[in-house]
Amino acid sequence: MDAVIYLDVAHIHPVVGGVWHRTDVAEVPEPGQSITMLCGLTASAAFERYDQRSANGPLRQCPYCDLIYRQTLGWAVPPGHPARKS
C-alpha cells in the first residue's frame, strides 16, 4: 500500500538566489524540469527538505511575481510596492 502525499501546486514557491517566486504550474515539476516564474525568470526544478529553506539566510520575495499575482487576483497593489510603476 502507498502512503499518498498531496501537494498543492498553488503553494509552490520556487527559490532562486535567495528570492522566492510564484509560478503557475499544472502539476508538481520533476527534478531538472524547466519552470517559468510569473516574473519571467526560468530555472530548473530542484527539491530540498523544508528545514533547509533558510540555510543560506532569509529569503526575499520577488516583487514582480507578487505584483503579477496581485493583479491576477484583482487585489489592490499598495502605492509603495517596489514593482509598481509610478
Buried (B, 14 or more C-beta within 10 A) or exposed (E): EEEEEEEEEEEBBBBBEEBBBBBBBEEEBEEEEEBBBBBEBEBEBEEEEEEEEEEEEEBEBBBBBBBBBBEEEEEEEEEEEEBEEE
